[in-house]
Amino acid sequence: MLDELRKVGVLIKRNFRILFTYKVAFSANFLSMVFNFFYLVLFGTMFGEKTPSDIAMYGGNFISYLLVGSIGWSFLWGIMSATSSYIRIEMLGGTFEAILLTPTKISTIVLAYTIFGSLFGLIPLALLFSVGYFSFGIVAFSGATFYTLVIFILSIALMAGFGMLFGGLEIWVKNIGMIVPLLQNVTMFFCGVYFPITVLPNYFQPIAKYIPFYYSIEGLRRTLIATSTAEIYGYIWKLLVMAIIFLFLGYYVLHRGLKKAKKDGSLSFY
């Protein structure tokens, strides 16, 4: 057990060393995120100082609404990407089979990627929080409570499940194309990241309730405003159930993918 935990630390340290090795790519990624946030804020200011009625229930501050959505989405998606993308990177580099040939459990690798993704996700969180505070005087998490932390933890588990799911598919079929970016764009549209779902056509709005990420973003916002505890519990229970489902589903797909790749002898190439 202690040996596996040591391996988790080694893998996390290695991933951060690789990450900071490519400083230009690292910086460009976060600068793009900041400029995207400014772009959305400036786009919104074209419509004047009037508070949109659709965000009145979230405190009425358009910039704060964008900031919470941007922080929540970048943090959560960073966790999912860490698991799925790094499995692909390991396969492209030819190191995935080498790691699995050692007495290292696949659960250890997934745990390391999840923790790395969570720590990595703190970077854009801190960056966007700083931009919001120093540029606009917005403190996005001034109303944070214990329930905010619970939503974050359950969302991490949910995204880890999705990471294993797509990582397993990468191993299984080797090339899943633009499925992940497509999923990101579709879910961002329906999950209220940059605008409330109430601005969508009426026949689109119910779709959001069937997308797991909606409960992460909406639940996060609800814990930051004066929302009833009963309503917050509803988001927590739904996230808990979905996190358990996708953790098991992701683990199953990952193991099926590994079994097939080992049988085909395709772990050592992409």
Backbone hydrogen bonds, N-H to C=O, Kabsch-Sander energy under -0.5 kcal/mol:
donor,donor_aa,acceptor,acceptor_aa,energy
5,L,1,M,-2.0
6,R,2,L,-2.0
7,K,3,D,-1.8
8,V,4,E,-1.8
9,G,5,L,-1.8
10,V,6,R,-2.1
11,L,7,K,-2.7
12,I,8,V,-2.2
13,K,9,G,-2.4
14,R,10,V,-2.5
15,N,11,L,-2.4
16,F,12,I,-2.0
17,R,13,K,-2.0
18,I,14,R,-2.3
19,L,15,N,-2.4
20,F,16,F,-2.5
21,T,17,R,-0.8
21,T,18,I,-0.5
22,Y,18,I,-1.0
22,Y,19,L,-0.5
23,K,21,T,-1.2
26,F,22,Y,-2.3
27,S,23,K,-2.7
28,A,24,V,-2.7
29,N,25,A,-1.8
30,F,26,F,-1.3
31,L,27,S,-2.5
32,S,28,A,-2.2
33,M,29,N,-1.2
34,V,30,F,-2.1
35,F,31,L,-2.6
36,N,32,S,-1.9
37,F,33,M,-1.8
38,F,34,V,-2.3
39,Y,35,F,-2.4
40,L,36,N,-2.0
41,V,37,F,-2.3
42,L,38,F,-3.0
43,F,39,Y,-2.1
44,G,40,L,-2.0
45,T,41,V,-1.7
46,M,42,L,-0.6
46,M,43,F,-0.9
47,F,44,G,-1.6
48,G,45,T,-1.7
55,I,52,P,-1.4
56,A,53,S,-0.9
58,Y,55,I,-1.4
59,G,56,A,-1.4
60,G,55,I,-2.2
62,F,60,G,-0.7
65,Y,61,N,-2.2
66,L,62,F,-2.2
67,L,63,I,-2.6
68,V,64,S,-2.5
69,G,65,Y,-2.0
70,S,66,L,-2.8
71,I,67,L,-2.7
72,G,68,V,-2.7
73,W,69,G,-2.5
74,S,70,S,-2.3
75,F,71,I,-2.1
76,L,72,G,-2.4
77,W,73,W,-2.8
78,G,74,S,-1.4
79,I,75,F,-1.1
80,M,76,L,-1.7
81,S,77,W,-2.5
82,A,78,G,-1.7
83,T,79,I,-1.4
84,S,80,M,-2.1
85,S,81,S,-2.5
86,Y,81,S,-0.6
86,Y,82,A,-1.0
87,I,83,T,-1.2
88,R,84,S,-1.5
89,I,85,S,-2.5
90,E,86,Y,-2.4
91,M,87,I,-2.0
92,L,88,R,-2.7
93,G,89,I,-2.3
94,G,90,E,-0.6
94,G,91,M,-0.7
95,T,90,E,-2.1
96,F,90,E,-1.3
99,I,95,T,-2.1
100,L,96,F,-2.1
101,L,97,E,-1.5
102,T,98,A,-0.5
102,T,99,I,-1.1
104,T,102,T,-3.0
109,I,105,K,-1.5
110,V,106,I,-2.5
111,L,107,S,-2.4
112,A,108,T,-2.2
113,Y,109,I,-2.3
114,T,110,V,-2.5
115,I,111,L,-2.5
116,F,112,A,-2.6
117,G,113,Y,-2.8
118,S,114,T,-2.2
119,L,115,I,-2.6
120,F,116,F,-3.1
121,G,117,G,-2.2
122,L,118,S,-0.7
122,L,119,L,-0.8
123,I,120,F,-1.4
125,L,121,G,-1.4
126,A,122,L,-2.6
127,L,123,I,-2.5
128,L,124,P,-3.0
129,F,125,L,-2.2
130,S,126,A,-2.2
131,V,127,L,-2.3
132,G,128,L,-2.7
133,Y,129,F,-2.1
134,F,130,S,-3.0
135,S,131,V,-2.1
136,F,131,V,-0.6
136,F,132,G,-1.1
137,G,133,Y,-1.3
138,I,132,G,-2.8
140,A,138,I,-0.7
142,S,139,V,-1.5
144,A,141,F,-1.5
148,T,145,T,-0.6
149,L,145,T,-1.3
150,V,146,F,-1.8
151,I,147,Y,-2.5
152,F,148,T,-2.1
153,I,149,L,-2.6
154,L,150,V,-2.6
155,S,151,I,-2.2
156,I,152,F,-2.2
157,A,153,I,-1.9
158,L,154,L,-2.3
159,M,155,S,-2.7
160,A,156,I,-2.1
161,G,157,A,-1.8
162,F,158,L,-1.8
163,G,159,M,-2.4
164,M,160,A,-2.3
165,L,161,G,-2.1
166,F,162,F,-2.5
167,G,163,G,-2.4
168,G,164,M,-2.8
169,L,165,L,-1.7
170,E,166,F,-2.1
171,I,167,G,-1.9
172,W,168,G,-2.4
173,V,169,L,-2.9
174,K,169,L,-0.6
174,K,170,E,-1.3
175,N,173,V,-1.1
179,I,176,I,-1.4
182,L,178,M,-2.4
183,L,179,I,-2.8
184,Q,180,V,-2.5
185,N,181,P,-2.4
186,V,182,L,-2.6
187,T,183,L,-2.8
188,M,184,Q,-2.2
189,F,185,N,-1.5
190,F,186,V,-1.4
191,C,187,T,-1.7
193,V,188,M,-0.9
199,V,196,P,-1.7
200,L,197,I,-1.4
204,F,201,P,-2.1
205,Q,201,P,-1.4
207,I,204,F,-1.4
208,A,204,F,-0.6
208,A,205,Q,-1.1
209,K,206,P,-0.8
210,Y,207,I,-1.9
211,I,208,A,-1.8
214,Y,211,I,-1.4
215,Y,211,I,-0.6
215,Y,212,P,-1.1
216,S,212,P,-0.8
217,I,213,F,-2.3
218,E,214,Y,-2.8
219,G,215,Y,-1.2
220,L,216,S,-2.1
221,R,217,I,-2.0
222,R,218,E,-2.5
223,T,219,G,-1.7
224,L,220,L,-0.7
224,L,221,R,-0.9
225,I,222,R,-0.8
227,T,222,R,-0.6
227,T,225,I,-2.3
232,I,228,S,-1.8
233,Y,229,T,-2.6
234,G,230,A,-1.4
235,Y,231,E,-1.4
236,I,232,I,-2.3
237,W,233,Y,-2.8
238,K,234,G,-1.8
239,L,235,Y,-2.3
240,L,236,I,-2.5
241,V,237,W,-2.4
242,M,238,K,-2.3
243,A,239,L,-2.6
244,I,240,L,-2.1
245,I,241,V,-2.3
246,F,242,M,-2.7
247,L,243,A,-2.0
248,F,244,I,-2.1
249,L,245,I,-2.6
250,G,246,F,-2.6
251,Y,247,L,-2.2
252,Y,248,F,-2.2
253,V,249,L,-2.5
254,L,250,G,-2.4
255,H,251,Y,-2.1
256,R,252,Y,-2.5
257,G,253,V,-2.6
258,L,254,L,-2.3
259,K,255,H,-2.5
260,K,256,R,-2.3
261,A,257,G,-2.6
262,K,258,L,-2.6
263,K,259,K,-1.9
264,D,260,K,-2.4
265,G,261,A,-1.2
266,S,261,A,-2.4
269,F,266,S,-0.7
